Each structure stands twice: as structure tokens, then as C-alpha cells.
Amino acid sequence: MSKSWEQILGGYATDTLTEEEKRQLFEAALHDQALFDTLADEEALKALLADPQARQQILESLHASGISQETVASRPRRVRWFRRPSTLAWAGSLAAMGLALIFGWQMEKDWAPLIQQEQEVERSVSEKKVKDDKQEAFRALPAPLENREQVAALQSRDEIPFPSVAKLPSVPAVVPEADDDRADMAESVDHLRQVQGALEEYRRVPEEEGGPLSPFMEDQVVQDSKAFVDASQSQVEPQVQPSIMPEADEVGQSEAFKLAPARELAAAQVAKEEPLPPPGALDLFYAGIGADKQKTLESKLDSKNQTFAKVSNEVSMSEAKEENSLITQGNRVGGEALIQRAKGIRYSFLRTSAKKEEELADGQNITGDWRDVRLAIEPNEAGFLYVFAHVGMGKWQQIEGTTRLERRGNPEDGNVQAFQSVEFRLGVITNRFGQLVISSVVVLLSPTAIENVGKWLNGSVSLSELQIERTDDSVYVVRPNPTLDTPLRVDITLEE
Amino acid sequence: MSGLTREDIVRQLRERIVAFATSRGVRESAEDFAQDVLMVLHEKYPHVTELTELVPLSFQILRYKMLDQHRKMMRRGEYNQESIDDHPLVDSSDDPSIQVEQKERVTQLIAALQQLGERCQKLFRLKLEGHTFPEILNIFGERSINTIYTWDSRCRKQLLALMGGHWEAQPIGGNVQRRKRETEG
């Protein structure tokens, strides 16, 4: 039986087929036994429905049923409209678009910090490349013996006379053997020029106002100049350690240079005899750093006096020493009058980027894997540095640290030098997915080794004792009260 | 208009009727059924020549003949082998059993229709109200008549299934008798 004929069979019993439909159906039935049989079977229903009484009865029941269904489902049109395929297709499309938008927004939210970090890394790489190019350009300069003339030419071009100790650049003249370090020397020369320029500017202010030159800034220049000399000396004699802050890392030195604006302000205000604003944690952290440097320098200079005299043709060691001592004396007086150093630490977060480069991370915005994040702590006083994580039930886990530059192992018994950066791997307090299992760590800094650590770990630190200052990439925490001889305790919250 | 003459239609009808009766278990009297139907068509309806009238008419006659056959067999006790004395004589008036049977079938049909979906019920109601498929097409607001055909075909099959697969009540005794004959044969 053809399917098309089967479809109109329903109209036969109710006698609602059109003449054409009937003709086609019956003609087909004569040739199709199955259709004929079906039609013959339909005859019974047709006979039943042919009875007017039965037909009326069925119709009434259908009407009653239809009314009840309409009352039950009288959200009809909307529901029917919604059930249409086209409507469903539109609804599905809108839902898919909505999901895509939500997913995209979520991706943006999750990945934006990572993308930003990558961009920062790329930026730093490009900056480094520029720096490398400069170094390459410097290396392309004539032989090292001519460096002296180059520096002199730079001095004359900028018309900025070096201070007395700034004559020390003649020292590089004896460095021709240290070809590999010419780039570093170039940086040093550039740096000296910057310091010299700043000094001249600061000198100019008091001179214009008829006041004395701030010894504070001169001390900085002297320290830097001597650092340059010492670095040059170390190139001649590689076995000699750098004379200024040999333990301090590059970050520490760079931070010292960052102090220039703060000191500039202080010097200018002293010159103008105006009251100083209260020092911040950063100032307190680095206060008196010149005295320490000078002390170290003096000892180094004494021990290396003979060697230094050999390599320095133009600089009079006694003259420099005399001048340094004078400046140092002034600095001590002036420095103590200005800011007194407070015990403190500087900490920051480091992580290794995808390009295997080390970068600073904002501790409050670190996302993702903490396993490669390191907590770098730098005390401003020599002593014993400990980092503990509270693992619960009153138990504490010590996190071993490594010195930043050498990475040779743990500092012996936690003993660190002033401004020596020590790194603590936070991977030891994460789970296997890189998520932190401990939300904070405690840092203890003591001038002597702590025997009963638990005594200082339990309880909480009084924030009123501490002064905290945040910079872009570091946090400075100092304890301004110098009379306290207890270990400095700092609680560091690891934001996630 | 069909090109078939009345003789052609009657000849084909005979073949179909014999086959139909045979398939319905009355193999012995299939030829008789066909002959009886054709005799009625020839004697009482010689003026009916149109295909659209002749074929349904033959279905109607065939059904009556078969029902008569069933009634005769019931009376003769061929289904349940009961004594003829236990049954009343045939009344010339309306057969009460047929009336009851029809009433039961109407009740059964209404119950089955109540189980159909809203669309099927509406479709069946419209057909009972005399609407043709093209008219139903307009009422439903659909674009294609084939959609209505498909809906109606599905509804009809669903209704037939709810009715037990037959529009007409099956004589239980007939089935028993048929099985008995098949067993003896």
C-alpha cells in the first residue's frame, strides 16, 4: 500500500474526502489489495460514524475535551509560538551567543593578568635588547686605553666637572686587560655622569641661596664614585671582592640609587631650613646606609691601599681618603640629624616567566601557579633571617632560603649580611596544583641566632610597632623603635 | 474522471473481495461473498456506475454480508456449539445485540479519542464536523496539505492501536471456531 494513499485513509471513515481524493483512493484500492483490505476494515468505523446519534455523542465528547484542554493550556499562543522550530532555533542561537559572551568574559578575566605579565616580560626583553645594543655600541668603541679620553670627552661635552673624587675615572686606564667588562664600565661611567649631574644640580641650589652644600648628597656621590673605583680595582685583581656592600645584590644597589629623589628632597629642604616630613618606611630602611658603606670602604681601602696606589696614576689615595672621611663625618652628623635607621626588611615576589626569565611579581595579583614563585627578603642589618609557615595545630614549618645571586644553597644557619637578598621558594607550601595551602608566612630577623623560635612565632605582631611602605614591586617593613632588641617579626600575607 | 467502465470495476472488485474474505478467515465462502456482493450491485444498483460510488457501495454490501454470515454462524452455534434452543428467535426489529455492540464501540471510541493528543482530537472533531482536508489545512494555518495528511495518518494509527487494532468488535467465538477447524484440519 502506497504511503500517500495511507495518509488519506482517515478521511474515508469520516466521509470528508474530496471527490478527487475519493477517486484516486478507490482507483488505487482496485489495484492494491492491502489498500482495499484497509478500506474494507475502515468500513466498520465509517458505519459507526454514519450513525447521527453516535456521531453527535462523539462530537460532544470531543468538544468537552477540547474546552477542558483549552482551559488547562490557555497559555496557548505563547507556548505554541515558543514551540515553533524557528523560534526554538532563534532561542538556541541567542543562548549560544550568550554562553559565548560569558565564556569570553570569563577568559578575559582569567587570562588578562597573564597576558599583561607576558606583555611586561616582552617589554623588559625589548628594554634589555636596547641595553645590549648600547653595550655592543660601547664595545665597538676604540681600544680601552682610549676610554680615559672618552670619559674626558664626555665630561667636557657635558661641561660638568667631576668632583675631586670623580677624577677616579682615570683608573679605567689600567683596565685594558678586562676587555670582557667594558660594558659594565660603560654603565658605571653613565652612572657616574648621572650622579655627577645630580650633584651639580644640588650644589647649585645652595650656592644660589648662599647656603652650604648638603653633605648628604656628597656622601652619595663619593660612595658611588668609590664603588666605581673599587669595581675597577676588582677587575684588575679579580680575587678581590667588591669593596662596597659586597653582599648586596643588584636590587639593593639599584634601590639605593632610587633614593636619590627622596634625598634630593631632604637635601633641598635642609638647605632651605624647612621642617622635614616624617620619614617613610623606605627612608628608614635605607637611612644611614652611607655610613655603613663608608665604613666598609675604609676598611677595604686600607687593606688594598698598596694595590690601589699601583693602579691609580692620577688619584691621590690620601686625598680621597681625607675627603671621604670629612664627608662621612658630615654625613654622620647630618644623617643622624635627618633620619635614624630602623631595623627592617624589604620583601618582594619573584617568579620565572615562560621565557625562563626572572621577573618581579605583584604579590597582591599573583594568579595561577605559585610553585615557581619565590619570596625575596632583604634585611637592612646583618643577622639571622628565618621564614616560617604555620601548618596548623601549633606546628610551624621553616622555609629554607637561598641567596639570590649565587643560588648555591642555604645561608649558613640563616645568617645573612645586610642588604643580602635571600629567596624562599613558596612551592613548598603549595599543593600539587600549585595552589597555596598556607595563606601567610612569618619572617623573623634577629641580630643573633634564635634558640627558642616558638617563643616568637606564637602570638601576633603589633602593627603599631611597624611602619610599612609599598612600592611598585617591593614592600618595606621597618620597626622605627631602635630601643627594642627583640627579633623583628613580620607577617606576610600571600594574596591569591 | 476514471477511464474504467463499470464492468472493469466490477471485475476488479470481485478479485479484491475474494482476497479480502479469504484473508479474514472465511476462505470457504469467499467466492460466495463476492458473488453475493456483485449480485446486489447488479440487481439493486445498476445505475451506480461511478468509481467513487461503486467501490464504497461494495464495501458496505460486503460488510453487511459478512455480518450476516457471523450472525448466522452465531445462531447455528458454530462458534460455541450451543443449543439453538437456548437462543431467542430473530426479531424483525432492530437487533438489540447490534445496538449494544455499537453503543459499546462508541464508548470505546470516545475513550480512545480522549487519550489522543490535542491536535489529533481537533483533527478528528473537524472531520466529524464535515471539514475536508483542504479546509482543515486552512483552519490549522499550515502551508502544505501533506502536513495535514501526515498528522491524520498518525492520529488514525494511534486511534486504531487504542481501539485494539480493529474498528469492529471481533467475534470471540469465531476465533475459537477458526482455531478448532485449523486444528482438526
Interface residues (C-beta under 8 A of the other chain):
Chain A: S4 E6 Q7 I8 L9 G10 G11 Y12 A13 T14 T16 L17 T18 E19 E21 K22 R23 F26 E27 A29 L30 H31 Q33 F36 D37 L39 A40 D41 E42 E43 A44 L45 A47 L48 L49 D51 A54 R55 Q57 I58 L59 S61 L62 H63 S65 G66 Q69 A73
Chain B: M1 S2 L4 I9 Q12 L13 R16 A19 F20 S23 L51 T52 V55 P56 F59 Q60 L62 R63 Q102 R105 V106 L109 I110 L113 Q114 E118 Q121 K122 F124 R125 K127 L128 E129 G130 H131 T132 F133 P134 N146 Y149 T150 D152 S153 C155 R156 H166 W167 E168
